[in-house]
Every structure is written in structure tokens, then in C-alpha cells.
Amino acid sequence: MKNSYSTLTEAISDLKNSGFTEDLNLCDEGIENKKLKRVHCAKDFNVIKYYRFEGMSDPDDNMVLYVIETSDGDKGLLVDAYGVY
């Protein structure tokens, strides 16, 4: 796991190779792993690291990549877009 990455694609690829293979999504209860059909509330996961990416030409093209490990031992990534909206 590097301290920084040039692109979101590079970060996802490297982190998946490092074992963070699960695709996590935000939900009302916390985060969800649809593949494993698990939902984790805030007390059941840790954000290990996060990376912020800003679009060079479009301020709406901003994202944060969260590297997460759950209390069940699942390791995954959550991508959250943000912008002026």
C-alpha cells in the first residue's frame, strides 16, 4: 500500500493486489458487501487509509477511495464521489 497514487484506477489495482478485494458500498446501516451479503455498522469496520483524487479539468470529478477492514476480516474498497453538488 503506497502513500499516494496518481490515479484512482492505479490505486484500486494495487490495493486489490494487496488483498483488499471486496467491493463495499454505503448503505443506511453503514457499509454493505453485496457479494457476501453482509452489512457492517460503523463499530464493525476500520478505515485503514484513504486516498483523495481531484479531477484536473472538472471539479465534479472528485473522489475518495477508502481502504477498509471489517471485524469479520473482510478487506475491501469503497469509492465515494464528491463535488460542488
mmCIF file of the C-alpha atoms, coordinates in Angstrom:
data_MODEL
# 
_entry.id   MODEL 
# 
loop_
_atom_site.group_PDB 
_atom_site.id 
_atom_site.type_symbol 
_atom_site.label_atom_id 
_atom_site.label_alt_id 
_atom_site.label_comp_id 
_atom_site.label_asym_id 
_atom_site.label_entity_id 
_atom_site.label_seq_id 
_atom_site.pdbx_PDB_ins_code 
_atom_site.Cartn_x 
_atom_site.Cartn_y 
_atom_site.Cartn_z 
_atom_site.occupancy 
_atom_site.B_iso_or_equiv 
_atom_site.pdbx_formal_charge 
_atom_site.auth_seq_id 
_atom_site.auth_comp_id 
_atom_site.auth_asym_id 
_atom_site.auth_atom_id 
_atom_site.pdbx_PDB_model_num 
ATOM 1  C CA . MET A 1 1  ? 0.000   0.000   0.000   1.00 0.00 ? 1  MET A CA 1 
ATOM 2  C CA . LYS A 1 2  ? 1.550   3.241   -1.156  1.00 0.00 ? 2  LYS A CA 1 
ATOM 3  C CA . ASN A 1 3  ? 1.256   6.656   0.463   1.00 0.00 ? 3  ASN A CA 1 
ATOM 4  C CA . SER A 1 4  ? -0.222  8.120   -2.734  1.00 0.00 ? 4  SER A CA 1 
ATOM 5  C CA . TYR A 1 5  ? -1.344  7.177   -6.230  1.00 0.00 ? 5  TYR A CA 1 
ATOM 6  C CA . SER A 1 6  ? -1.606  9.192   -9.440  1.00 0.00 ? 6  SER A CA 1 
ATOM 7  C CA . THR A 1 7  ? -4.991  7.778   -10.465 1.00 0.00 ? 7  THR A CA 1 
ATOM 8  C CA . LEU A 1 8  ? -7.953  6.023   -8.911  1.00 0.00 ? 8  LEU A CA 1 
ATOM 9  C CA . THR A 1 9  ? -7.502  3.113   -11.319 1.00 0.00 ? 9  THR A CA 1 
ATOM 10 C CA . GLU A 1 10 ? -3.871  2.640   -10.260 1.00 0.00 ? 10 GLU A CA 1 
ATOM 11 C CA . ALA A 1 11 ? -4.854  2.724   -6.581  1.00 0.00 ? 11 ALA A CA 1 
ATOM 12 C CA . ILE A 1 12 ? -7.656  0.183   -6.966  1.00 0.00 ? 12 ILE A CA 1 
ATOM 13 C CA . SER A 1 13 ? -5.457  -2.192  -8.940  1.00 0.00 ? 13 SER A CA 1 
ATOM 14 C CA . ASP A 1 14 ? -2.583  -2.053  -6.444  1.00 0.00 ? 14 ASP A CA 1 
ATOM 15 C CA . LEU A 1 15 ? -4.825  -2.354  -3.401  1.00 0.00 ? 15 LEU A CA 1 
ATOM 16 C CA . LYS A 1 16 ? -6.700  -5.325  -4.866  1.00 0.00 ? 16 LYS A CA 1 
ATOM 17 C CA . ASN A 1 17 ? -3.316  -6.998  -5.419  1.00 0.00 ? 17 ASN A CA 1 
ATOM 18 C CA . SER A 1 18 ? -2.615  -6.279  -1.727  1.00 0.00 ? 18 SER A CA 1 
ATOM 19 C CA . GLY A 1 19 ? -5.709  -8.221  -0.649  1.00 0.00 ? 19 GLY A CA 1 
ATOM 20 C CA . PHE A 1 20 ? -8.392  -5.511  -0.491  1.00 0.00 ? 20 PHE A CA 1 
ATOM 21 C CA . THR A 1 21 ? -10.642 -7.333  -2.932  1.00 0.00 ? 21 THR A CA 1 
ATOM 22 C CA . GLU A 1 22 ? -14.171 -6.729  -1.646  1.00 0.00 ? 22 GLU A CA 1 
ATOM 23 C CA . ASP A 1 23 ? -16.392 -4.069  -3.248  1.00 0.00 ? 23 ASP A CA 1 
ATOM 24 C CA . LEU A 1 24 ? -18.057 -2.098  -0.464  1.00 0.00 ? 24 LEU A CA 1 
ATOM 25 C CA . ASN A 1 25 ? -20.948 0.356   -0.734  1.00 0.00 ? 25 ASN A CA 1 
ATOM 26 C CA . LEU A 1 26 ? -22.537 2.867   1.615   1.00 0.00 ? 26 LEU A CA 1 
ATOM 27 C CA . CYS A 1 27 ? -25.981 1.977   2.950   1.00 0.00 ? 27 CYS A CA 1 
ATOM 28 C CA . ASP A 1 28 ? -28.272 3.295   5.687   1.00 0.00 ? 28 ASP A CA 1 
ATOM 29 C CA . GLU A 1 29 ? -26.826 0.887   8.273   1.00 0.00 ? 29 GLU A CA 1 
ATOM 30 C CA . GLY A 1 30 ? -23.143 1.539   7.424   1.00 0.00 ? 30 GLY A CA 1 
ATOM 31 C CA . ILE A 1 31 ? -21.335 -0.328  4.647   1.00 0.00 ? 31 ILE A CA 1 
ATOM 32 C CA . GLU A 1 32 ? -22.533 -3.271  2.604   1.00 0.00 ? 32 GLU A CA 1 
ATOM 33 C CA . ASN A 1 33 ? -20.750 -6.120  0.859   1.00 0.00 ? 33 ASN A CA 1 
ATOM 34 C CA . LYS A 1 34 ? -23.380 -7.265  -1.642  1.00 0.00 ? 34 LYS A CA 1 
ATOM 35 C CA . LYS A 1 35 ? -21.350 -10.238 -2.859  1.00 0.00 ? 35 LYS A CA 1 
ATOM 36 C CA . LEU A 1 36 ? -21.073 -11.712 0.645   1.00 0.00 ? 36 LEU A CA 1 
ATOM 37 C CA . LYS A 1 37 ? -24.499 -10.350 1.679   1.00 0.00 ? 37 LYS A CA 1 
ATOM 38 C CA . ARG A 1 38 ? -23.067 -8.636  4.762   1.00 0.00 ? 38 ARG A CA 1 
ATOM 39 C CA . VAL A 1 39 ? -23.809 -5.246  6.291   1.00 0.00 ? 39 VAL A CA 1 
ATOM 40 C CA . HIS A 1 40 ? -21.402 -3.679  8.789   1.00 0.00 ? 40 HIS A CA 1 
ATOM 41 C CA . CYS A 1 41 ? -22.322 -0.836  11.120  1.00 0.00 ? 41 CYS A CA 1 
ATOM 42 C CA . ALA A 1 42 ? -19.713 1.799   11.999  1.00 0.00 ? 42 ALA A CA 1 
ATOM 43 C CA . LYS A 1 43 ? -18.369 -0.045  15.042  1.00 0.00 ? 43 LYS A CA 1 
ATOM 44 C CA . ASP A 1 44 ? -17.685 -3.153  12.933  1.00 0.00 ? 44 ASP A CA 1 
ATOM 45 C CA . PHE A 1 45 ? -15.139 -1.730  10.486  1.00 0.00 ? 45 PHE A CA 1 
ATOM 46 C CA . ASN A 1 46 ? -11.978 0.352   10.372  1.00 0.00 ? 46 ASN A CA 1 
ATOM 47 C CA . VAL A 1 47 ? -10.848 2.739   7.679   1.00 0.00 ? 47 VAL A CA 1 
ATOM 48 C CA . ILE A 1 48 ? -7.202  1.741   7.272   1.00 0.00 ? 48 ILE A CA 1 
ATOM 49 C CA . LYS A 1 49 ? -6.319  4.524   4.852   1.00 0.00 ? 49 LYS A CA 1 
ATOM 50 C CA . TYR A 1 50 ? -7.983  6.875   2.399   1.00 0.00 ? 50 TYR A CA 1 
ATOM 51 C CA . TYR A 1 51 ? -6.899  8.496   -0.844  1.00 0.00 ? 51 TYR A CA 1 
ATOM 52 C CA . ARG A 1 52 ? -8.374  11.674  -2.322  1.00 0.00 ? 52 ARG A CA 1 
ATOM 53 C CA . PHE A 1 53 ? -8.487  12.233  -6.079  1.00 0.00 ? 53 PHE A CA 1 
ATOM 54 C CA . GLU A 1 54 ? -9.354  15.541  -7.723  1.00 0.00 ? 54 GLU A CA 1 
ATOM 55 C CA . GLY A 1 55 ? -10.286 15.933  -11.361 1.00 0.00 ? 55 GLY A CA 1 
ATOM 56 C CA . MET A 1 56 ? -7.902  18.238  -13.215 1.00 0.00 ? 56 MET A CA 1 
ATOM 57 C CA . SER A 1 57 ? -10.492 19.677  -15.587 1.00 0.00 ? 57 SER A CA 1 
ATOM 58 C CA . ASP A 1 58 ? -13.825 19.073  -13.868 1.00 0.00 ? 58 ASP A CA 1 
ATOM 59 C CA . PRO A 1 59 ? -14.468 19.996  -10.222 1.00 0.00 ? 59 PRO A CA 1 
ATOM 60 C CA . ASP A 1 60 ? -17.328 17.477  -10.178 1.00 0.00 ? 60 ASP A CA 1 
ATOM 61 C CA . ASP A 1 61 ? -14.795 14.703  -10.821 1.00 0.00 ? 61 ASP A CA 1 
ATOM 62 C CA . ASN A 1 62 ? -13.613 14.316  -7.210  1.00 0.00 ? 62 ASN A CA 1 
ATOM 63 C CA . MET A 1 63 ? -13.452 11.024  -5.318  1.00 0.00 ? 63 MET A CA 1 
ATOM 64 C CA . VAL A 1 64 ? -12.230 9.480   -2.109  1.00 0.00 ? 64 VAL A CA 1 
ATOM 65 C CA . LEU A 1 65 ? -11.110 5.849   -2.006  1.00 0.00 ? 65 LEU A CA 1 
ATOM 66 C CA . TYR A 1 66 ? -11.443 4.250   1.429   1.00 0.00 ? 66 TYR A CA 1 
ATOM 67 C CA . VAL A 1 67 ? -9.392  1.165   2.321   1.00 0.00 ? 67 VAL A CA 1 
ATOM 68 C CA . ILE A 1 68 ? -11.474 -0.787  4.849   1.00 0.00 ? 68 ILE A CA 1 
ATOM 69 C CA . GLU A 1 69 ? -11.160 -3.882  7.026   1.00 0.00 ? 69 GLU A CA 1 
ATOM 70 C CA . THR A 1 70 ? -14.198 -5.286  8.834   1.00 0.00 ? 70 THR A CA 1 
ATOM 71 C CA . SER A 1 71 ? -14.402 -7.106  12.148  1.00 0.00 ? 71 SER A CA 1 
ATOM 72 C CA . ASP A 1 72 ? -15.187 -10.266 10.116  1.00 0.00 ? 72 ASP A CA 1 
ATOM 73 C CA . GLY A 1 73 ? -11.809 -9.940  8.384   1.00 0.00 ? 73 GLY A CA 1 
ATOM 74 C CA . ASP A 1 74 ? -13.204 -8.728  5.059   1.00 0.00 ? 74 ASP A CA 1 
ATOM 75 C CA . LYS A 1 75 ? -10.849 -6.345  3.275   1.00 0.00 ? 75 LYS A CA 1 
ATOM 76 C CA . GLY A 1 76 ? -12.279 -4.047  0.680   1.00 0.00 ? 76 GLY A CA 1 
ATOM 77 C CA . LEU A 1 77 ? -12.559 -0.702  -1.024  1.00 0.00 ? 77 LEU A CA 1 
ATOM 78 C CA . LEU A 1 78 ? -15.261 1.945   -1.025  1.00 0.00 ? 78 LEU A CA 1 
ATOM 79 C CA . VAL A 1 79 ? -15.279 4.760   -3.598  1.00 0.00 ? 79 VAL A CA 1 
ATOM 80 C CA . ASP A 1 80 ? -17.202 7.915   -2.700  1.00 0.00 ? 80 ASP A CA 1 
ATOM 81 C CA . ALA A 1 81 ? -17.666 10.724  -5.205  1.00 0.00 ? 81 ALA A CA 1 
ATOM 82 C CA . TYR A 1 82 ? -17.990 14.310  -4.051  1.00 0.00 ? 82 TYR A CA 1 
ATOM 83 C CA . GLY A 1 83 ? -18.167 17.680  -5.661  1.00 0.00 ? 83 GLY A CA 1 
ATOM 84 C CA . VAL A 1 84 ? -19.874 21.040  -5.747  1.00 0.00 ? 84 VAL A CA 1 
ATOM 85 C CA . TYR A 1 85 ? -23.289 19.381  -5.951  1.00 0.00 ? 85 TYR A CA 1 
# 
